[in-house]
């Protein structure tokens, strides 16, 4: 198949949707398909994999860009166009929701990375979610990445046209050459006796960083030698709200007197992320809206075999999220997070056991499996055309 992907972000832009698009494209190429990407103009050529044909031609996502998308789809003779939808990645633009009606003869599948609504105009209210539903209804097929979004869209698309296909980890466990965990930790100013809590991902209001900082303060006050390792870029490229939130986090770090107990890596390459995750004794991801398999940071922690503390899911994920794989706590509870950190800090054997189970669970989200399911779905839609 000749498969096109439309995405609001793509490497070297920082963002999970762009990284997902690249990884899925690579895995689909391994299955023998041809891949074409239409994306933001900031997607520089030095990050392009030669087999992925990238057109970086979107300076905005207004009406004019939709015309260029149509020309691109026709010129590439695409069989399927896969829209990678996340409102923030498309700069909250309204016209994106008309894309399925502007790509010509190709079948259109929209992958919803979340169902957050776009900005339309002041006081748009319910119309914003209607824009999301319009995108779902006008697409030939819809893919969602988690069970909760699947349940919400069941009234909109039939079972045959709605698929639940999870995301994988954008960060493979590939350590830098000659990696030595003790030396790596020492270079970060971490003492051998320190317990390192890792956090991976952008600073976003949904991720519970305030709870993590409060729990760090509580743990330090109890005399535990803990350090917080903040891994990766702070705000990403696409969501300006993250910049405002990052300032609030900085103020909270200062107010809680945590400056000496936190290490910030900044944006680093994939090997360095892998090295930092391996250096951590545990990873804390206290999502305010509950853990979900749409979270790329969770996928990365799983595939690296981390002992993970996270929050109870809002939607049941049968046979996948279990107490013996991850330590689950209530959202917005710094006390519960502090207790979980203490428990894992005192039990290295438990951390290792949790890490092994995390690796086993991560096999459910291997990119070759994700790509095979995605390609099969595309082929089914083409056969029904």
Secondary structure, 3 states (H helix, E strand, C coil): CEEEEEECCCCCCCCHHHHHHHHHHHHHHHCCCEEEEEEECCCCHHHCCCCEEEEEEECCCCHHHHHHHHHHHHHCCCCEEEEEECCCCCCCCCHHHHHHHCCCCCEEEEEECCCCCCCCCCCCCCHHHHHHHHHHHHCCEEEECCHHHHHHHCCCCCHHHEEECCCCCCCCCCCCCCCCHHHHHHHCCCCCCCEEEEEECCCCHHHCHHHHHHHHHHHHHCCCCEEEEEEECCCCCCCCHHHHHHHHHHHHHHHCCCHHHEEECECCCHHHHHHHHHHCCEEEECCCCCCCCCCHHHHHHHHCCCCEEEECCCCCCCCCCCCCCCEEECCCCHHHHHHHHHHHHCCHHHHHHHHHHHHHHHHHHCHHHHHHHHHHHHHHHHHCC
